[in-house]
Amino acid sequence: MVDDKMVTHFVCKGGCGGVSPDADLCQAPTCSKFNAPFDPCGCTDGLHGAPPKTEEPEEAAL
C-alpha cells in the first residue's frame, strides 16, 4: 500500500502557490516563475517547505 502523503509532488516557489502531482510549468501569468518548472517536494505536512505559521500573541490590555 502506498501512502499518498509520501508521494513526491511539485510546487511553484514563485509565490502563486501552485501544486501539481506532475512536473509541470507554472501557468500563472502574474507569478514570478511563470513558465518555469515546478520544484519537487516530498513534504508530508502540506507546507511545502514553508515554516509553520504561528499565531500572534494577543496584545495585553492596558
N, C-alpha and C positions, 0 to 999 in steps of 0.2 A: 504494500500500500504506500502511495506517495503522499507526503504531507504537502498540500498546496502552499503553505506558508514558507516552505523551504525552497521552492522553485524560484530560480533566478527570474527577475523581471527587469524592465528597463525604464529609466526615468530621465526626464529632461531637467538639467540643472540650470536652465536659463531663466527660471522664475515663473514659468507658466504652470508648473505643477503636473506636466504630462507624465502619464504612466502607461506602459504597454507590456503585454506578455511577449512581444516580439521586438527585435532590434530595429525599430522604426526611426524615421527622421521626424524632428519636431515640425508640426504643421500649424503652429500658432503664429500668425504674421507679426504680432506685437512682441513676441518673445525675443530675447537677445540671442537665443540659439536657434532661430528659425532656420529650417532646412539642415540643421546639424544632427548627427546621430545621437540617439539616447544613450545614456551610460548604463552599464549593467549594475544591478543592485540585488543583493541577496538578503536584505533585511527581513526580519520576522515580526517587526513591531509596527510596520506601516509608516514609519517616519522617514524612510529612505536616506538614512544617514544624518538627518537633521537632529539637533539636540532637542530633548524633550522640553515642551513648554511648561513653564512654572507659573503658578498664579501669583499675581502681585499681591503683597500683603495689604490689607486694608489700612488706610491711614487712621491713626488714633484720633479720637475726638478730643478737641482742645477744650 
